[in-house]
Amino acid sequence: MTIPRGTAQSPKYQRLAADLRRRIAEGEFTTAAALPVESELERQYGVARNTVRLAVDVLVNEGRLVRLQGKGTYLREHPVLDHRAYGPAPCLDPQDPAPLDCLATPGAVYRGEADDSGRELTVDFEMMIVRARVDIAERLGLRPGEAIVVRRQLRLLDREPYSIEESHYRAGLAAGTPLMEPDQIDGGDEAVLAALGRTEIGAVDHLVARMPGPEEAQWFQGGPGVPLVVQTRVTYDRRGPVRVIETRYSADRSRLVYGVGDLAARTTLPAPAAPVDPARADAP
């Protein structure tokens, strides 16, 4: 077995890491058995032990492999959950008897997806009063630094960190309501908003990928090279923006699914195609 050719600037250990990624993507290795030991990979590829070690380090940093003391190196198993990031649901506006396409209650969506996958969903709630960041203030039509109410949900699936969600509210909107309590609300925050006459009927999502900060990395327990997917949703009713929901997911265990256009003929969204592995993207 030989290491694929790379550019003149591509170190040998990086080319070895790319080939190991290919073998992982093709299912050659399983989570049940350890990968070949370093001496075996050294023999397979005809390279020095240090080259093998550096290549494996790359995949450990990417969150693909994990070293277990005294047991060997294994594929890191993070079951990927498809989260339907946008799910319209019919609702009624007290001012208009015609049904509208309102946003599905996020809590119900997460719960249903966990149940469908046979996994246990647990959520920890927190409430904070903080100064609005510049981007949050701009989206809510506030001045930077104004006080806002933040409701945070820390979601775990089978006790493994899954997402951090923070809903940002104007202080005047949340004051005197259950939104000021650090507890789960029956019917979700959406029930409180509806009672206030602020039923969310539309949203705009912004998606970015970035590396986690130290506290985020500690909570998600991901590999040092695993990025976060950050979904920032601004919800609206007919009067304007209602809240900003920022949700952070570990990229190695979450996949966001969006439906576009008329999906009336489908009872469920089709399963997304398997992602293309970067190691194979340039293969002939």
MIDOSE-1310 file (N, C-alpha, C; in nm, 2 decimals, decimal comma, always signed):
residues 284
mtip	+0,09/-0,12/+0,00/+0,00/+0,00/+0,00/+0,09/+0,12/+0,00; +0,06/+0,22/-0,08/+0,14/+0,34/-0,09/+0,05/+0,46/-0,06; +0,12/+0,57/-0,02/+0,06/+0,69/+0,01/+0,03/+0,77/-0,12; -0,10/+0,82/-0,14/-0,13/+0,89/-0,26/-0,03/+1,01/-0,28
rgta	-0,01/+1,04/-0,41/+0,07/+1,15/-0,44/+0,00/+1,28/-0,40; +0,08/+1,38/-0,35/+0,02/+1,51/-0,32/+0,10/+1,62/-0,39; +0,07/+1,74/-0,35/+0,15/+1,85/-0,40/+0,29/+1,85/-0,34; +0,38/+1,93/-0,40/+0,52/+1,93/-0,35/+0,52/+1,99/-0,20
qspk	+0,41/+2,07/-0,17/+0,41/+2,13/-0,04/+0,34/+2,04/+0,06; +0,28/+1,93/+0,02/+0,20/+1,84/+0,11/+0,29/+1,74/+0,18; +0,31/+1,76/+0,31/+0,39/+1,67/+0,39/+0,34/+1,52/+0,38; +0,43/+1,43/+0,40/+0,39/+1,29/+0,39/+0,29/+1,25/+0,49
yqrl	+0,30/+1,30/+0,61/+0,20/+1,26/+0,71/+0,06/+1,31/+0,68; +0,05/+1,43/+0,61/-0,08/+1,47/+0,57/-0,14/+1,39/+0,46; -0,06/+1,34/+0,37/-0,11/+1,25/+0,27/-0,15/+1,12/+0,32; -0,07/+1,07/+0,43/-0,11/+0,95/+0,49/-0,25/+0,97/+0,57
aadl	-0,27/+1,08/+0,63/-0,39/+1,11/+0,70/-0,51/+1,11/+0,60; -0,48/+1,17/+0,48/-0,59/+1,17/+0,38/-0,63/+1,03/+0,33; -0,53/+0,94/+0,32/-0,56/+0,81/+0,28/-0,64/+0,73/+0,39; -0,60/+0,76/+0,52/-0,67/+0,70/+0,63/-0,82/+0,75/+0,63
rrri	-0,84/+0,88/+0,60/-0,97/+0,93/+0,59/-1,05/+0,86/+0,48; -0,99/+0,83/+0,37/-1,06/+0,76/+0,26/-1,10/+0,62/+0,31; -1,01/+0,55/+0,38/-1,04/+0,42/+0,42/-1,15/+0,42/+0,53; -1,15/+0,52/+0,61/-1,26/+0,53/+0,71/-1,40/+0,56/+0,63
aege	-1,40/+0,65/+0,53/-1,52/+0,68/+0,46/-1,57/+0,56/+0,38; -1,48/+0,47/+0,34/-1,52/+0,35/+0,26/-1,57/+0,24/+0,35; -1,56/+0,26/+0,49/-1,61/+0,16/+0,58/-1,51/+0,05/+0,61; -1,39/+0,07/+0,58/-1,29/-0,04/+0,60/-1,27/-0,06/+0,75
ftta	-1,28/+0,04/+0,83/-1,27/+0,03/+0,98/-1,41/+0,04/+1,04; -1,43/-0,02/+1,15/-1,55/-0,02/+1,23/-1,53/+0,03/+1,37; -1,63/+0,07/+1,44/-1,62/+0,12/+1,57/-1,59/+0,00/+1,67; -1,62/-0,12/+1,63/-1,61/-0,24/+1,71/-1,47/-0,28/+1,73
aalp	-1,38/-0,25/+1,64/-1,24/-0,30/+1,64/-1,14/-0,19/+1,63; -1,03/-0,21/+1,70/-0,92/-0,10/+1,69/-0,86/-0,10/+1,55; -0,81/+0,02/+1,52/-0,74/+0,04/+1,40/-0,61/-0,04/+1,41; -0,55/-0,07/+1,29/-0,42/-0,13/+1,30/-0,32/-0,05/+1,38
vese	-0,24/-0,12/+1,46/-0,14/-0,05/+1,55/-0,04/+0,02/+1,46; +0,04/+0,11/+1,52/+0,13/+0,20/+1,45/+0,23/+0,12/+1,37; +0,28/+0,01/+1,43/+0,38/-0,07/+1,36/+0,32/-0,14/+1,23; +0,19/-0,17/+1,24/+0,12/-0,23/+1,12/+0,10/-0,13/+1,01
lerq	+0,06/-0,01/+1,05/+0,05/+0,10/+0,95/+0,18/+0,14/+0,89; +0,28/+0,13/+0,98/+0,42/+0,16/+0,93/+0,46/+0,06/+0,82; +0,42/-0,07/+0,84/+0,46/-0,17/+0,75/+0,37/-0,16/+0,62; +0,24/-0,13/+0,64/+0,15/-0,11/+0,52/+0,20/+0,00/+0,43
ygva	+0,24/+0,11/+0,48/+0,27/+0,22/+0,40/+0,42/+0,24/+0,37; +0,50/+0,17/+0,44/+0,64/+0,18/+0,42/+0,70/+0,32/+0,46; +0,65/+0,37/+0,58/+0,69/+0,50/+0,63/+0,75/+0,48/+0,77; +0,80/+0,59/+0,82/+0,86/+0,59/+0,95/+0,75/+0,60/+1,06
rntv	+0,78/+0,55/+1,18/+0,68/+0,54/+1,29/+0,63/+0,69/+1,32; +0,72/+0,79/+1,31/+0,68/+0,92/+1,34/+0,58/+0,98/+1,24; +0,59/+0,94/+1,11/+0,49/+0,98/+1,01/+0,36/+0,92/+1,04; +0,35/+0,80/+1,08/+0,22/+0,73/+1,12/+0,16/+0,81/+1,24
rlav	+0,25/+0,83/+1,34/+0,20/+0,90/+1,46/+0,14/+1,04/+1,43; +0,21/+1,11/+1,35/+0,16/+1,25/+1,31/+0,03/+1,24/+1,23; +0,02/+1,14/+1,14/-0,11/+1,13/+1,06/-0,22/+1,09/+1,16; -0,20/+1,00/+1,25/-0,31/+0,96/+1,34/-0,34/+1,08/+1,43
dvlv	-0,24/+1,16/+1,47/-0,27/+1,28/+1,55/-0,37/+1,38/+1,48; -0,35/+1,39/+1,35/-0,43/+1,48/+1,27/-0,58/+1,43/+1,28; -0,60/+1,30/+1,26/-0,74/+1,25/+1,27/-0,80/+1,25/+1,41; -0,71/+1,24/+1,51/-0,76/+1,25/+1,65/-0,81/+1,40/+1,67
negr	-0,73/+1,49/+1,62/-0,76/+1,64/+1,63/-0,89/+1,67/+1,56; -0,92/+1,60/+1,45/-1,04/+1,62/+1,37/-1,16/+1,56/+1,44; -1,14/+1,48/+1,54/-1,25/+1,41/+1,61/-1,29/+1,29/+1,54; -1,21/+1,23/+1,44/-1,25/+1,11/+1,38/-1,20/+0,99/+1,46
lvrl	-1,09/+1,00/+1,53/-1,03/+0,89/+1,60/-1,02/+0,93/+1,75; -1,01/+0,83/+1,83/-0,99/+0,85/+1,97/-0,89/+0,74/+2,02; -0,79/+0,78/+2,10/-0,70/+0,69/+2,16/-0,74/+0,65/+2,30; -0,75/+0,52/+2,32/-0,79/+0,47/+2,45/-0,67/+0,40/+2,52
qgkg	-0,64/+0,45/+2,64/-0,52/+0,41/+2,71/-0,52/+0,26/+2,72; -0,42/+0,19/+2,67/-0,40/+0,05/+2,69/-0,49/-0,04/+2,60; -0,57/+0,03/+2,51/-0,66/-0,05/+2,43/-0,64/-0,03/+2,28; -0,59/+0,09/+2,24/-0,56/+0,11/+2,10/-0,64/+0,24/+2,05
tylr	-0,64/+0,25/+1,92/-0,71/+0,37/+1,85/-0,83/+0,32/+1,78; -0,94/+0,39/+1,81/-1,07/+0,36/+1,75/-1,14/+0,47/+1,68; -1,23/+0,44/+1,59/-1,32/+0,54/+1,54/-1,40/+0,60/+1,65; -1,41/+0,74/+1,64/-1,49/+0,81/+1,75/-1,63/+0,80/+1,70
ehpv	-1,71/+0,74/+1,78/-1,85/+0,72/+1,74/-1,94/+0,83/+1,80; -1,99/+0,92/+1,71/-2,08/+1,02/+1,74/-2,20/+1,01/+1,65; -2,31/+0,94/+1,69/-2,42/+0,93/+1,60/-2,47/+1,06/+1,56; -2,49/+1,08/+1,43/-2,54/+1,21/+1,37/-2,69/+1,21/+1,37
ldhr	-2,75/+1,32/+1,43/-2,89/+1,33/+1,43/-2,93/+1,44/+1,33; -3,03/+1,40/+1,24/-3,08/+1,50/+1,15/-3,18/+1,58/+1,22; -3,16/+1,72/+1,23/-3,25/+1,81/+1,29/-3,33/+1,89/+1,19; -3,46/+1,88/+1,19/-3,54/+1,96/+1,09/-3,54/+2,10/+1,14
aygp	-3,45/+2,18/+1,08/-3,43/+2,32/+1,13/-3,54/+2,41/+1,09; -3,62/+2,37/+0,99/-3,74/+2,45/+0,96/-3,86/+2,36/+0,94; -3,96/+2,37/+1,02/-4,07/+2,28/+1,01/-4,20/+2,37/+1,02; -4,26/+2,41/+0,91/-4,39/+2,49/+0,92/-4,50/+2,41/+0,99
apcl	-4,58/+2,47/+1,06/-4,70/+2,41/+1,12/-4,81/+2,51/+1,12; -4,94/+2,46/+1,08/-5,05/+2,55/+1,07/-5,09/+2,61/+1,21; -5,13/+2,73/+1,22/-5,17/+2,79/+1,34/-5,28/+2,89/+1,31; -5,34/+2,95/+1,41/-5,44/+3,05/+1,40/-5,40/+3,18/+1,46
dpqd	-5,43/+3,29/+1,39/-5,40/+3,42/+1,44/-5,54/+3,48/+1,49; -5,54/+3,52/+1,61/-5,67/+3,57/+1,66/-5,73/+3,69/+1,58; -5,65/+3,76/+1,51/-5,69/+3,87/+1,42/-5,74/+3,82/+1,29; -5,71/+3,69/+1,25/-5,74/+3,64/+1,12/-5,77/+3,50/+1,13
papl	-5,89/+3,46/+1,10/-5,93/+3,32/+1,12/-5,87/+3,22/+1,02; -5,81/+3,27/+0,91/-5,75/+3,19/+0,81/-5,62/+3,13/+0,87; -5,59/+3,00/+0,85/-5,47/+2,93/+0,90/-5,35/+2,99/+0,84; -5,24/+3,00/+0,92/-5,11/+3,05/+0,88/-5,01/+2,94/+0,89
dcla	-4,90/+2,95/+0,82/-4,79/+2,86/+0,84/-4,70/+2,92/+0,94; -4,71/+2,87/+1,07/-4,63/+2,92/+1,18/-4,51/+2,83/+1,19; -4,41/+2,87/+1,27/-4,30/+2,79/+1,30/-4,33/+2,68/+1,40; -4,29/+2,56/+1,37/-4,32/+2,45/+1,46/-4,24/+2,48/+1,59
tpga	-4,30/+2,43/+1,70/-4,24/+2,45/+1,83/-4,10/+2,37/+1,83; -3,99/+2,45/+1,85/-3,86/+2,38/+1,84/-3,85/+2,26/+1,95; -3,90/+2,28/+2,07/-3,89/+2,18/+2,17/-3,96/+2,05/+2,13; -4,08/+2,07/+2,06/-4,15/+1,95/+2,01/-4,07/+1,88/+1,90
vyrg	-4,01/+1,96/+1,82/-3,93/+1,90/+1,71/-3,82/+1,82/+1,76; -3,74/+1,87/+1,85/-3,63/+1,80/+1,91/-3,67/+1,67/+1,98; -3,78/+1,68/+2,06/-3,83/+1,57/+2,13/-3,87/+1,46/+2,03; -3,95/+1,50/+1,93/-3,99/+1,40/+1,83/-3,87/+1,33/+1,76
eadd	-3,77/+1,41/+1,72/-3,65/+1,35/+1,66/-3,58/+1,25/+1,75; -3,57/+1,29/+1,87/-3,50/+1,20/+1,97/-3,58/+1,07/+1,99; -3,71/+1,08/+2,00/-3,79/+0,96/+2,01/-3,78/+0,87/+1,89; -3,79/+0,94/+1,77/-3,78/+0,86/+1,65/-3,65/+0,78/+1,63
sgre	-3,54/+0,84/+1,69/-3,41/+0,77/+1,68/-3,38/+0,68/+1,80; -3,47/+0,67/+1,89/-3,46/+0,59/+2,01/-3,35/+0,64/+2,10; -3,34/+0,77/+2,11/-3,24/+0,83/+2,20/-3,31/+0,91/+2,31; -3,24/+0,93/+2,42/-3,30/+1,00/+2,53/-3,25/+1,15/+2,53
ltvd	-3,35/+1,24/+2,53/-3,32/+1,38/+2,52/-3,34/+1,44/+2,66; -3,24/+1,51/+2,72/-3,26/+1,58/+2,84/-3,21/+1,73/+2,82; -3,28/+1,82/+2,89/-3,25/+1,96/+2,87/-3,24/+2,03/+3,01; -3,13/+2,11/+3,02/-3,11/+2,20/+3,14/-3,14/+2,34/+3,10
femm	-3,22/+2,41/+3,18/-3,26/+2,55/+3,15/-3,18/+2,65/+3,24; -3,15/+2,77/+3,18/-3,10/+2,88/+3,26/-3,16/+3,01/+3,21; -3,17/+3,11/+3,29/-3,22/+3,24/+3,25/-3,12/+3,34/+3,30; -3,08/+3,44/+3,21/-2,99/+3,54/+3,24/-3,04/+3,67/+3,19
ivra	-3,00/+3,78/+3,26/-3,02/+3,92/+3,21/-2,88/+3,97/+3,18; -2,85/+4,00/+3,05/-2,72/+4,04/+3,01/-2,73/+4,17/+2,92; -2,62/+4,22/+2,88/-2,61/+4,33/+2,79/-2,61/+4,28/+2,65; -2,69/+4,33/+2,56/-2,70/+4,28/+2,42/-2,57/+4,30/+2,34
rvdi	-2,53/+4,19/+2,28/-2,42/+4,21/+2,18/-2,46/+4,29/+2,07; -2,36/+4,35/+2,00/-2,40/+4,43/+1,88/-2,49/+4,37/+1,78; -2,45/+4,24/+1,74/-2,53/+4,17/+1,64/-2,67/+4,14/+1,69; -2,68/+4,10/+1,82/-2,82/+4,07/+1,87/-2,90/+4,20/+1,88
aerl	-2,84/+4,31/+1,93/-2,91/+4,43/+1,94/-2,96/+4,48/+1,80; -2,88/+4,47/+1,70/-2,91/+4,51/+1,57/-3,03/+4,43/+1,52; -3,04/+4,30/+1,54/-3,15/+4,22/+1,49/-3,28/+4,24/+1,57; -3,27/+4,29/+1,69/-3,39/+4,31/+1,77/-3,43/+4,46/+1,76
glrp	-3,35/+4,54/+1,70/-3,38/+4,68/+1,69/-3,35/+4,76/+1,82; -3,25/+4,72/+1,89/-3,21/+4,78/+2,01/-3,08/+4,85/+2,00; -3,04/+4,93/+2,10/-2,91/+4,98/+2,11/-2,81/+4,88/+2,17; -2,69/+4,87/+2,12/-2,59/+4,78/+2,18/-2,57/+4,81/+2,33
geai	-2,57/+4,70/+2,41/-2,55/+4,72/+2,55/-2,68/+4,73/+2,63; -2,80/+4,74/+2,56/-2,92/+4,74/+2,63/-2,94/+4,60/+2,70; -3,02/+4,60/+2,81/-3,04/+4,48/+2,88/-3,14/+4,39/+2,80; -3,11/+4,26/+2,80/-3,20/+4,17/+2,73/-3,21/+4,04/+2,82
vvrr	-3,31/+3,97/+2,80/-3,33/+3,84/+2,87/-3,29/+3,73/+2,78; -3,21/+3,64/+2,83/-3,16/+3,52/+2,76/-3,20/+3,40/+2,83; -3,27/+3,31/+2,75/-3,31/+3,18/+2,80/-3,22/+3,08/+2,73; -3,15/+3,00/+2,81/-3,05/+2,91/+2,76/-3,10/+2,76/+2,78
qlrl	-3,09/+2,68/+2,68/-3,12/+2,54/+2,69/-2,99/+2,46/+2,65; -2,95/+2,37/+2,74/-2,84/+2,28/+2,72/-2,90/+2,15/+2,69; -2,89/+2,10/+2,56/-2,95/+1,97/+2,53/-2,85/+1,86/+2,52; -2,89/+1,75/+2,57/-2,80/+1,63/+2,57/-2,88/+1,51/+2,51
ldre	-2,82/+1,43/+2,43/-2,88/+1,31/+2,37/-2,80/+1,19/+2,43; -2,87/+1,10/+2,50/-2,80/+0,99/+2,57/-2,69/+1,04/+2,65; -2,71/+1,15/+2,72/-2,61/+1,22/+2,81/-2,49/+1,27/+2,74; -2,49/+1,28/+2,61/-2,38/+1,34/+2,53/-2,42/+1,48/+2,49
pysi	-2,34/+1,58/+2,51/-2,38/+1,72/+2,47/-2,42/+1,73/+2,32; -2,53/+1,79/+2,30/-2,58/+1,80/+2,16/-2,59/+1,94/+2,11; -2,65/+2,03/+2,19/-2,66/+2,17/+2,14/-2,68/+2,27/+2,25; -2,64/+2,39/+2,23/-2,66/+2,50/+2,32/-2,75/+2,60/+2,25
eesh	-2,87/+2,62/+2,30/-2,96/+2,72/+2,24/-2,99/+2,84/+2,33; -2,98/+2,96/+2,28/-3,00/+3,08/+2,36/-3,10/+3,16/+2,28; -3,22/+3,19/+2,35/-3,32/+3,28/+2,30/-3,31/+3,41/+2,36; -3,29/+3,52/+2,28/-3,27/+3,65/+2,33/-3,40/+3,73/+2,31
yrag	-3,45/+3,79/+2,42/-3,57/+3,87/+2,42/-3,55/+4,01/+2,47; -3,62/+4,11/+2,41/-3,63/+4,24/+2,47/-3,67/+4,23/+2,62; -3,61/+4,31/+2,71/-3,64/+4,30/+2,85/-3,79/+4,34/+2,87; -3,84/+4,44/+2,79/-3,98/+4,48/+2,81/-4,08/+4,38/+2,77
laag	-4,04/+4,29/+2,67/-4,13/+4,18/+2,63/-4,14/+4,07/+2,73; -4,02/+4,04/+2,79/-4,02/+3,93/+2,88/-4,06/+3,96/+3,03; -4,06/+4,09/+3,06/-4,08/+4,13/+3,20/-4,22/+4,09/+3,24; -4,23/+4,03/+3,37/-4,36/+3,99/+3,42/-4,42/+3,86/+3,36
tplm	-4,34/+3,79/+3,29/-4,39/+3,67/+3,22/-4,31/+3,55/+3,27; -4,35/+3,42/+3,24/-4,27/+3,31/+3,27/-4,13/+3,30/+3,20; -4,12/+3,39/+3,10/-3,99/+3,39/+3,03/-3,87/+3,44/+3,12; -3,91/+3,50/+3,24/-3,81/+3,54/+3,34/-3,77/+3,43/+3,43
epdq	-3,83/+3,31/+3,42/-3,81/+3,20/+3,51/-3,71/+3,10/+3,44; -3,61/+3,05/+3,52/-3,51/+2,95/+3,46/-3,57/+2,81/+3,46; -3,69/+2,80/+3,40/-3,75/+2,67/+3,40/-3,82/+2,65/+3,26; -3,84/+2,52/+3,23/-3,92/+2,48/+3,11/-4,06/+2,53/+3,12
idgg	-4,12/+2,58/+3,01/-4,25/+2,63/+3,01/-4,34/+2,53/+2,94; -4,46/+2,50/+3,00/-4,55/+2,41/+2,93/-4,59/+2,48/+2,80; -4,58/+2,40/+2,69/-4,61/+2,46/+2,55/-4,49/+2,53/+2,49; -4,38/+2,55/+2,57/-4,27/+2,62/+2,52/-4,28/+2,77/+2,53
deav	-4,17/+2,84/+2,50/-4,17/+2,98/+2,51/-4,28/+3,04/+2,41; -4,31/+2,96/+2,30/-4,40/+3,00/+2,20/-4,54/+3,03/+2,26; -4,58/+2,95/+2,37/-4,71/+2,97/+2,43/-4,72/+3,10/+2,50; -4,61/+3,14/+2,56/-4,61/+3,28/+2,63/-4,61/+3,39/+2,52
laal	-4,54/+3,37/+2,41/-4,54/+3,47/+2,31/-4,68/+3,48/+2,25; -4,74/+3,37/+2,22/-4,88/+3,37/+2,17/-4,97/+3,44/+2,26; -4,96/+3,42/+2,39/-5,05/+3,49/+2,49/-5,02/+3,64/+2,49; -4,90/+3,68/+2,45/-4,87/+3,82/+2,45/-4,91/+3,88/+2,31
grte	-4,97/+3,80/+2,22/-5,00/+3,85/+2,09/-4,88/+3,86/+2,00; -4,78/+3,78/+2,03/-4,66/+3,79/+1,94/-4,63/+3,65/+1,88; -4,73/+3,59/+1,81/-4,71/+3,46/+1,75/-4,61/+3,47/+1,64; -4,51/+3,39/+1,64/-4,41/+3,39/+1,53/-4,46/+3,32/+1,41
igav	-4,46/+3,39/+1,30/-4,51/+3,33/+1,17/-4,40/+3,32/+1,07; -4,28/+3,37/+1,09/-4,17/+3,36/+0,99/-4,03/+3,37/+1,06; -3,93/+3,34/+0,99/-3,80/+3,34/+1,05/-3,69/+3,35/+0,93; -3,58/+3,41/+0,97/-3,46/+3,41/+0,88/-3,35/+3,35/+0,95
dhlv	-3,28/+3,25/+0,89/-3,17/+3,18/+0,95/-3,04/+3,23/+0,89; -2,94/+3,24/+0,97/-2,80/+3,26/+0,93/-2,72/+3,15/+0,98; -2,64/+3,08/+0,89/-2,56/+2,97/+0,93/-2,41/+3,00/+0,91; -2,33/+2,98/+1,01/-2,19/+2,99/+1,00/-2,12/+2,87/+1,07
armp	-2,00/+2,85/+1,03/-1,91/+2,75/+1,10/-1,79/+2,82/+1,16; -1,76/+2,79/+1,29/-1,65/+2,85/+1,35/-1,59/+2,75/+1,45; -1,47/+2,77/+1,50/-1,41/+2,69/+1,60/-1,47/+2,73/+1,74; -1,49/+2,63/+1,83/-1,54/+2,66/+1,96/-1,44/+2,74/+2,05
gpee	-1,50/+2,82/+2,14/-1,41/+2,88/+2,24/-1,38/+2,78/+2,35; -1,30/+2,82/+2,44/-1,26/+2,72/+2,55/-1,38/+2,66/+2,62; -1,47/+2,75/+2,66/-1,59/+2,69/+2,74/-1,67/+2,60/+2,66; -1,69/+2,64/+2,53/-1,77/+2,56/+2,44/-1,71/+2,43/+2,41
aqwf	-1,57/+2,43/+2,39/-1,50/+2,30/+2,37/-1,51/+2,21/+2,49; -1,50/+2,27/+2,61/-1,51/+2,19/+2,73/-1,65/+2,13/+2,74; -1,76/+2,20/+2,71/-1,89/+2,15/+2,72/-1,92/+2,04/+2,62; -1,89/+2,07/+2,49/-1,92/+1,97/+2,39/-1,83/+1,85/+2,39
qggp	-1,71/+1,86/+2,45/-1,62/+1,74/+2,46/-1,59/+1,69/+2,32; -1,57/+1,77/+2,23/-1,53/+1,73/+2,09/-1,38/+1,73/+2,08; -1,33/+1,68/+1,96/-1,19/+1,69/+1,93/-1,15/+1,83/+1,91; -1,02/+1,86/+1,93/-0,97/+2,00/+1,92/-0,99/+2,06/+1,79
gvpl	-1,01/+1,98/+1,68/-1,02/+2,03/+1,55/-1,17/+2,03/+1,50; -1,26/+2,00/+1,58/-1,40/+1,99/+1,54/-1,47/+2,13/+1,55; -1,53/+2,18/+1,44/-1,59/+2,31/+1,45/-1,73/+2,30/+1,50; -1,79/+2,42/+1,53/-1,93/+2,43/+1,56/-2,01/+2,48/+1,44
vvqt	-2,13/+2,43/+1,43/-2,23/+2,49/+1,33/-2,31/+2,59/+1,42; -2,32/+2,71/+1,38/-2,40/+2,81/+1,46/-2,51/+2,86/+1,37; -2,63/+2,83/+1,42/-2,75/+2,88/+1,35/-2,81/+2,99/+1,43; -2,82/+3,11/+1,36/-2,88/+3,23/+1,43/-3,01/+3,25/+1,36
rvty	-3,12/+3,24/+1,43/-3,26/+3,26/+1,37/-3,32/+3,38/+1,43; -3,37/+3,47/+1,34/-3,45/+3,59/+1,38/-3,59/+3,56/+1,35; -3,68/+3,55/+1,45/-3,82/+3,52/+1,42/-3,90/+3,65/+1,42; -4,01/+3,65/+1,34/-4,09/+3,76/+1,32/-4,24/+3,73/+1,34
drrg	-4,32/+3,83/+1,38/-4,46/+3,83/+1,36/-4,50/+3,95/+1,27; -4,62/+3,99/+1,26/-4,66/+4,09/+1,17/-4,61/+4,23/+1,21; -4,56/+4,24/+1,34/-4,52/+4,37/+1,39/-4,37/+4,39/+1,38; -4,30/+4,28/+1,36/-4,15/+4,29/+1,35/-4,08/+4,18/+1,42
pvrv	-3,95/+4,19/+1,45/-3,87/+4,09/+1,51/-3,92/+4,06/+1,65; -3,93/+3,93/+1,68/-3,98/+3,88/+1,82/-3,86/+3,84/+1,90; -3,77/+3,76/+1,85/-3,66/+3,71/+1,93/-3,55/+3,67/+1,84; -3,43/+3,65/+1,89/-3,31/+3,60/+1,82/-3,27/+3,47/+1,89
ietr	-3,27/+3,36/+1,82/-3,24/+3,23/+1,87/-3,10/+3,18/+1,81; -3,00/+3,17/+1,90/-2,87/+3,13/+1,85/-2,85/+2,99/+1,91; -2,83/+2,89/+1,81/-2,81/+2,75/+1,85/-2,67/+2,70/+1,80; -2,60/+2,64/+1,89/-2,46/+2,59/+1,85/-2,47/+2,44/+1,85
ysad	-2,42/+2,38/+1,75/-2,41/+2,23/+1,74/-2,27/+2,19/+1,71; -2,23/+2,08/+1,76/-2,10/+2,02/+1,72/-2,11/+1,96/+1,59; -2,02/+2,00/+1,49/-2,04/+1,96/+1,35/-2,03/+1,81/+1,33; -1,97/+1,74/+1,42/-1,95/+1,59/+1,40/-2,07/+1,51/+1,45
rsrl	-2,17/+1,57/+1,50/-2,29/+1,49/+1,55/-2,42/+1,55/+1,52; -2,42/+1,65/+1,43/-2,55/+1,72/+1,39/-2,55/+1,75/+1,25; -2,67/+1,74/+1,19/-2,69/+1,78/+1,05/-2,83/+1,85/+1,04; -2,83/+1,97/+0,99/-2,95/+2,05/+0,98/-3,02/+2,02/+0,85
vygv	-3,15/+2,00/+0,86/-3,23/+1,97/+0,74/-3,33/+2,08/+0,71; -3,33/+2,13/+0,59/-3,42/+2,24/+0,55/-3,51/+2,19/+0,44; -3,64/+2,22/+0,44/-3,73/+2,20/+0,33/-3,75/+2,33/+0,25; -3,75/+2,32/+0,12/-3,76/+2,44/+0,04/-3,87/+2,41/-0,06
gdla	-3,96/+2,51/-0,08/-4,06/+2,50/-0,18/-4,18/+2,42/-0,13; -4,27/+2,38/-0,22/-4,39/+2,31/-0,18/-4,37/+2,16/-0,16; -4,39/+2,12/-0,03/-4,36/+1,98/+0,00/-4,49/+1,91/+0,04; -4,60/+1,96/-0,01/-4,73/+1,90/+0,03/-4,74/+1,75/-0,01
artt	-4,67/+1,71/-0,12/-4,67/+1,57/-0,17/-4,59/+1,48/-0,08; -4,51/+1,53/+0,01/-4,42/+1,45/+0,09/-4,47/+1,45/+0,24; -4,48/+1,34/+0,30/-4,52/+1,34/+0,44/-4,40/+1,36/+0,53; -4,28/+1,33/+0,48/-4,15/+1,36/+0,55/-4,05/+1,41/+0,45
lpap	-3,95/+1,48/+0,50/-3,84/+1,52/+0,41/-3,76/+1,40/+0,38; -3,71/+1,39/+0,25/-3,62/+1,28/+0,22/-3,49/+1,29/+0,30; -3,43/+1,17/+0,32/-3,30/+1,17/+0,39/-3,20/+1,23/+0,31; -3,12/+1,32/+0,37/-3,01/+1,39/+0,30/-2,91/+1,29/+0,24
aapv	-2,85/+1,33/+0,13/-2,74/+1,24/+0,08/-2,62/+1,24/+0,17; -2,55/+1,13/+0,17/-2,43/+1,13/+0,26/-2,33/+1,23/+0,22; -2,27/+1,30/+0,32/-2,18/+1,41/+0,28/-2,06/+1,36/+0,21; -2,00/+1,44/+0,12/-1,88/+1,40/+0,05/-1,76/+1,42/+0,14
dpar	-1,68/+1,32/+0,16/-1,56/+1,33/+0,24/-1,46/+1,41/+0,16; -1,40/+1,51/+0,23/-1,30/+1,60/+0,16/-1,18/+1,51/+0,11; -1,15/+1,40/+0,17/-1,03/+1,32/+0,13/-1,06/+1,26/-0,01; -1,19/+1,25/-0,05/-1,22/+1,18/-0,17/-1,27/+1,28/-0,28
adap	-1,29/+1,41/-0,24/-1,35/+1,50/-0,33/-1,27/+1,52/-0,46; -1,14/+1,51/-0,45/-1,05/+1,53/-0,57/-1,01/+1,40/-0,63; -1,06/+1,29/-0,59/-1,02/+1,16/-0,64/-1,07/+1,15/-0,79; -1,00/+1,09/-0,88/-1,04/+1,07/-1,02/-1,16/+0,98/-1,03
